[in-house]
Amino acid sequence: MLAIIKRTIQTNRGALIAYLGINALLMWMYVGMFPSIAKEADQLNKLMESSFGSMMQAFGFDPGSMMKTVEGFLATEQYSIVWPIIMFIMVLSLGGQAIAGEIDQGTMEILLAQPLSRKRLYVGKYIAGLILIVFFSFISVLSVVPFALLHGVDFQITHHLTLALLGMLFAVAIYSLTIMLGSFFSRGKAAAIMAGMLLFMYALRIISNLKESVRDLKYFSFFHYFDSGAALIHKTIQWESVLVFLGVAVLGFLIGLWQFRRRDVAV
């Protein structure tokens, strides 16, 4: 199983470096912009709140605090859309390739010909993905540190660590669902279904914030539980977020393992 873990990590090492590089460039840009924006924070906050307050709240932004600290600024600019998109691409690729990709390429039969049970193969693939996700989550979020020091921007390291933990849980839940879908379908279909689910959940979050009558729909969206503002600005993670993400991760892992052990992998 250790060989499977090493092989999977080595295969995805280049892509991981690319994702971290893209994230670092964007982080550098946003942190570099912040000192000049912070000088006009009060005026900008008032302008945004008066002109786009309701719209921004629908997307989960807090116009009253977004410009006052680098944490508030990054919660709005980096972690509302940019970081999740990079993470989605990486996780969908990892989860889709782990099982479905090997089957589609015809390499799964070669792996199963080794003295390794399907259970151990699945667990090895899953653990390798977890290691990559944990590495990405913390390194990508903590990349703020060198850029903040470079530009003389004050930051709260514990707040960023809190966000890294929440982001990791978010990513693991999506990864588990993707690898589960890959146990049922082809790589392309699994990724398409998961991407569709994420778009649907994002739409649910917006609609629930706009209409009071359907406000409870937010509880069916992962984006409700990934509250980057609460984590970065207030250093808070709700227990319901931890329970939902861990529950989905465990359920996705178990269903995917059950299906993989009974699936015909011949192509």
N, C-alpha and C positions, 0 to 999 in steps of 0.2 A: 504493500500500500504506500509506503514511503517513496518508492520509485514513481508511482503514479502522481503523487503530490509534487515531487520535484519536476517531473516532466511537464505537468500542467503549468506550473509557475514559470518554468523556462520558456514555454511556448508563448505565454502571454506577457512576458517581461517587457518586450519592446512596446507593445500597445499601452501597458501601464505607464511607462516612462513618457510616452506621447501624451496621454491624458493628463498626467501631472504637469508636463511642460505647458500645455495649453492653459490649464488652470492657473499656473504660476504667472504666465504672461498677463492674464486677465486680472489676477490679484494685484500685480504690480501696477497695472493701469489704474485700478480703482483706488488703491492706497495712495498712489501718487497724486490723484485728483483731490483727495480728501482735504488736505490743508487749505487749499484755496476755497473749497466749498464750505468748510467749517467757518470761515471768516464771515460768511453771509448766512449762517445757519438759521438764525431767527427769522430773517426775511423770507428765505426759501421755504422754511416750514410753514409760515403763515400763507404764503402764496400757494403751496401745494395743498394745504388743508382747505383753503377757501375755494380753490378752483377744481381740485380733483379728489377731495376728501372721501366722498362716498364711493367713487370708483376705486380708489386705492384700497379702501377697507374691504371692498369686494374681492380684491386680489390678495388680501391678507397683510397689507402694508400698514404701518403706523405713521401717518404723515407728521404727527407731533414730535417724534423722536428720531426720525430717519437721518437727520443731518447733524445732530448734536455730538455724536460719538462715532468713531470708526466702526464700532460694532453695529450701531443702528444703520449706518450707511451701507455696510456690507450685507446686512440682513436683507436690505431692500434691493441692492444692485447685484450682488454676487449670488446670494443664496435663495433668492426667490425664484429665479429661472435658470441662470447660467450654470451654477454648480449642479443642480438636479439634472439638467440636460446632459452634462458631461458624465455624471454618474450613471444615468439611464443607459447611455450608449455602451459604457463599459460593462455594466451588469448584464444587460441584455445579450451582449456578445459572450460574456463568460458563461451565463446560464444556458444559452442556446447551444454553445459549442460543447459543453461538458458531456452531455449524453447524446442529444439529437445530432450534433455536428459529427461526432464519431461514427454514428450509425449512417448518416447521409454519405460520409466519405468512404464507408466500407472498412474503416479501421477498428470498429468495435469488435468484430469477430476475431481480429488479431489479438486484441487485448484480452478477450475472454478465453483465448487459447492458452494464455499463461496460467500458471498455478495460482489463480486469484478468483475468489468467489465474486458473484455479482454484487453482493452486499458490500464487500470490502472495496471493490472498484468504485461503486457509487459514493461511498463514504469518502474515499480518497479524493475523488473529483470534487466533492462538495467542500471538503476541508481546504483544498488548494484554492478554491474560489473565495472562501472565507478569509484566508490569509491575505489574498490580494485586495479584497474589499477593506479589511481593517487597515492595511498599509495605505491604500488610497485615501480613506476617510481622514485619517489623522495627519498624514503628510500634506494633503491638499489644503486642509483647514489651517494647519500650523504654518503654512507657507507665508501667512500674514506677518510672522515675526520678523524675518530679515528685512522685508519691505517697510514695515512700520519703523524699525530701527533706522533704516536708510533715510527715511523722509521725516524722522523726528515726530512720529505720530504716537500718541499715548494709546495703549491697548491693555485689555484685561485678559491675561492668558487663561485664567480659569474659565472664563466665558467661552473662549474658543475651544477649549477642551470639552466643555459641555456640549457645544454644537457638534464637535467631531463624534462624540458618543451617540448623539441623536441621529446624525447622518449615517453612521455605521449601521444602526438598528434599522433605519429606513431602507438602506441598500440591501441588507441581508434579507429583509422581508421580500423585496422585489426579486432578489436572486433566487430565493427558495421557490417562489411561484414560477419563475422562468425555467429553472431546472426541472420542476415538476411537469410543466407543460412540454418540455423537451422529452420527457419520458413517454408522453402520449403521441406527440406529433413531430413533424420534421422541424429542423432548425428555423427555417424561414417562417413557418406557420406559428411556431411557439413564440418567436419574437414579435410577430405581427399581432397575435392575440394579446400579449402582455403590453405592447405599446398602445393598443386600442383600449385596454383596461385603464392604463394610466391617463390617457387623454379623457376618457369618460369620468374618471375620478376627479381630474382637475376641473372639468366642466361642472361637476356636482358641487365642488367647493365654491366656485364663483356664483352659481345659481343660488345656493343656500345662503350666501352672504348678501345677495341682492334682494331676495324675497323672504319675508318673515314667515309666510305660510309654509315654506318648504325648508325651513332652517335645519330641521333634524336630518336632512339628507347629508349634511356635512360629516356625520358619523360613519358614512359609507365610503369616505374618501381618505386615502393615505395622507393627502396633503393637509388635512385638518390636524393630523397627529404630528406632522413634521412642521412644527412651529419654530422656524429659525429665529424669529424675533424674540420669542420668550427665552430661547436658549442663549442667544448672543447678548441680548440687552439685559435680561434679568437673571441669567444663569439658572434657568428653570426648565426641567423636563417633567411633563405630567406623567403620573403613573399609568394613566390609560394609554398613553403613547407607547410606553415600554411593554405593557401587556399585549396590546394589539400587534405590534411589530414582532415580538417574540412568539406570540401565539401563531401568527401567520407563517413565520419562519419554520417553526416546528411542524405545523400541519403540512406545509408544502414539502418539507423534507421527507416526512413519513409517507405521504401519498406518492411522491415521486419514486421513492425506494420500492414501495409495494408494486407500482406499475412496472418499473424497470426489471424487477425480478421475474415478472411473468411475460414480458414483451418478447416477441420474436424479432431479433435484430438482423436477420438476413435481409440483404438488399438485392 
